[in-house]
Amino acid sequence: MALQVLDRCIGCGACESACSRGAISQADAFPVLYVVDPLVCTDCMECVAVCPVEALVVDPRWAVCFGRGCPLGTSRYLGWECGHGSDRCADCGSALWRPPAGEWVCSSCRHGSGARGARCPKAAAARRGASTGWAPSQAGGAAQG
């Protein structure tokens, strides 16, 4: 799913401190605004709980991790883990997944034993965006609201 930061952000940094994955960082803007990297965001919503001005909202351009649209949310991938964008395939850029008691694999280009050919919807959206000039680092940029 990932989140986006609305333009009412006051730049306090509470969201960045609350994000244990490091998915939130300062944007190159003044006043200080923050952006969310949708490939690293795990949809935990901890940042939303600490924002004093409710400036973090769901970004509809991204699938929900382990939810609708994510192959790991199906019974076929029960027990699998996701690298949540912090570890990506060197060949195709897709998120790496790990089967129960197995090694990390790229299911998109099928590198590694147990790879099944499914794709991470967040990585796929990032690839589509890159081909149109829209980058994941812009995804969480200040939005109107």
HELIX and SHEET records of a PDB file:
HELIX    1   1 ALA A   14  ALA A   18  1                                   5    
HELIX    2   2 GLU A   46  VAL A   50  1                                   5    
HELIX    3   3 PRO A   71  GLY A   73  5                                   3    
HELIX    4   4 SER A   75  TYR A   77  5                                   3    
HELIX    5   5 PRO A  121  SER A  131  1                                  11    
HELIX    6   6 PRO A  136  ALA A  139  1                                   4    
SHEET    1   A 2 LEU A   3  VAL A   5  0                                        
SHEET    2   A 2 LEU A  56  VAL A  58 -1                                        
SHEET    1   B 2 ILE A  24  GLN A  26  0                                        
SHEET    2   B 2 TYR A  34  VAL A  36 -1                                        
SHEET    1   C 2 GLU A  81  CYS A  82  0                                        
SHEET    2   C 2 TRP A  97  ARG A  98 -1                                        
END                                                                             
